Amino acid sequence: MARKKRTNPLLLAARTYLRLHAPDLQAAPLRLRMLDGPPGSPSCAVAAETCQADICPNGVPAAVAESGQCPVRDCPLRCSVRLLLDRRGQVLQDTRSSVHWS
């Protein structure tokens, strides 16, 4: 019998931070990206975004926009946050914008 897949602790820390500080984005899918840098610098970036439009003026299907794969780089209808975390899961920076973080 296969073991259950373990959730990355950095994703758990990001989800907890969003639940406390950005409840409008707590259900958004998270994208984790590991960073390379000197000791003491952020070790990962976590991005979450939601689209607030029912019908996209740019012609992007709703399923694509909800999955976080919207090809439009900067859209005023998007609400996004990028968290920079250290290795222990502490949030070092919280950036909110309408930009698609890739």
Buried (B, 14 or more C-beta within 10 A) or exposed (E): EEEEEEEBEBBEBBBEBBEEBBEEBBEBEBBBEEEEEEEEEBBBBBBBBBBEBEEBEEEBEEEEBBEBBBEBEEBEBBBBBBBBBBEEBEBEEEEEEBBBBE
